[in-house]
Amino acid sequence: MNNKPVTAIIVGAGHRALVYSELAKTNPEMLKIVGVADPNPVRRKKAMEYFGFSEDMCFESAAELAKKEKLADTVINGTMDEQHIETAVPLLEKGYDMLLEKPFAVNEKEMRYLVDVAKKNGSRVMICHVLRYTPFYYGIKERIVRGEIGDIINIQTCEHVSYHHLSTSYVRGKWANSNKCHTSMLLAKCCHDMDIMMWMMAETEPERITSFGGKYQFRPENAPEGAGTVCMKDCPHVDTCVYSTKRLYIDHPDRWSFYVWDALEHLDKPTIEDKIALMKSDNPYARCIYKCDNNVVDHQSVTVEFKSGATGTHNMVGGSAEPRRNIHIIGTKGEIFGNFEESKFTVLKINPAPEAHNGECDVEVVDLKVSGDMVGAYGGHGGGDEKLAADFVKFIRGEEPSLACTSIFDSVAGHLSVYLADKSRENGGQPQKVEL
């Protein structure tokens, strides 16, 4: 067994890559960060100082890094979705193995190209499907693998995207317009959920997919009468509208701060006055929610038919009062359902004995006691981030990884299901045949 730490170079030193790289600090015997490639000199310097490598291991791009001899075992690729081809392919061709952020491709053509490159080079590429590693979803998967609910007949997943998340990320923000971000909302927000469905249904494959959805709420004709174009500058509803930038961002200045206040990053400690001034400017986050250039859906439903005859549904609904992910799986011997945010699930097993619950079934409530920030997407993905990074090391070393380990080949079904769901939606719900 190789007990030396796996060496890695960070490509794209943003939030996600640095989270996974933190394993080098907590478990230096497993992972060692030896370099960085990022066009931002501030990020390069911070990574160099934090992880303690020399300046000659700092590169401005993946292309520059690829011109050098192979300098590490692996790459931790945290670049933006649409940059994965240009940053991953040259380094895979160079012989690096890779931890690659999801979604690993923005369309089917790119997906198949990356898969072919990995296959041709014999690359170990693991995709960051971090929700698999959370106690909640991992615990449910273990029950299914043990056969506790029998063969799966139906699986239902649902993600409710809160009103403040929807408005910040998918109406005013980075993922509002697919012509600019190159991803649909289903891909950007729910490739996690579609992957979870495919993982739970791993004994079979998807065969056909249909989908419906659209942009329901945030259109100019739905704006309140007399609404302005910049909430805090010319709108009479600034103190009453649920989506007022004053109420969402000034009254909650620390929520979504890494998006909303990015234009103030040059200031050491921006004041509330600085933030108010930004919300009175032409900044994208200052706009009336009903008068943006958003073109992605705010709700979408997906139906999957599997080769086994089972069916699955996923509902993404934006604008909910609070964020929520639910799952319900029905099998031939019982069922499992639960709420990710509560980190609690219930197992029901068919039992007609008089002493069973209501003479119908046995009931087991599994409370994983993970709460607070650890459950939220920006507080460790329910405890999954470090577990994923540790599993990556096992994957690279050739050791037995966990049930959750997702090679690029394992990730194809979930990604392809999203692309086909969007194609179905764009064509009025026309069924799409899945060809893995």
Number of C-alpha atoms within 10 A of each C-alpha: 6 9 8 12 17 22 18 25 26 28 27 26 25 17 12 17 20 16 15 21 22 18 22 20 14 11 13 14 13 20 22 24 27 21 26 31 26 21 16 14 13 11 16 24 15 13 23 20 12 11 17 13 16 12 13 9 15 23 22 16 17 24 16 12 23 21 11 9 9 13 16 17 17 25 27 27 29 26 25 16 18 18 15 22 16 13 22 29 18 18 20 23 16 16 19 24 24 26 27 24 21 24 25 29 26 23 19 16 9 15 20 16 14 22 18 13 16 22 14 11 14 14 20 21 26 27 22 28 24 24 24 29 24 23 21 27 24 19 16 21 19 13 14 20 14 9 15 18 22 17 17 24 18 20 23 17 21 20 21 19 22 17 18 21 18 22 24 24 18 24 27 24 20 15 23 25 21 16 12 10 17 16 22 23 26 24 24 18 18 21 23 20 26 26 24 22 22 23 22 21 24 13 12 15 20 25 18 19 28 24 26 21 22 14 14 11 16 20 15 13 10 12 16 13 9 10 18 19 17 23 26 24 16 14 17 15 17 20 14 10 18 14 20 21 26 22 17 18 23 16 11 12 15 11 14 16 11 12 13 23 19 9 12 15 10 8 9 7 9 12 11 12 10 13 18 16 14 19 24 18 15 12 15 19 25 24 23 25 28 22 19 19 15 23 19 20 24 24 21 20 19 25 20 25 20 20 13 15 13 19 20 23 19 22 23 22 21 25 17 15 11 12 19 17 17 19 21 17 23 19 20 15 16 21 23 23 20 23 17 24 20 18 20 20 22 17 20 20 21 18 17 13 12 10 11 14 14 11 12 15 19 17 17 12 13 15 13 13 11 18 15 11 14 17 21 16 13 12 13 18 19 26 22 22 24 20 18 28 24 18 21 30 20 18 19 19 17 12 13 10 17 16 14 20 22 24 20 22 18 16 25 20 20 22 26 23 30 27 20 23 29 24 19 21 21 14 14 12 19 16 19 21 15 17 11 12
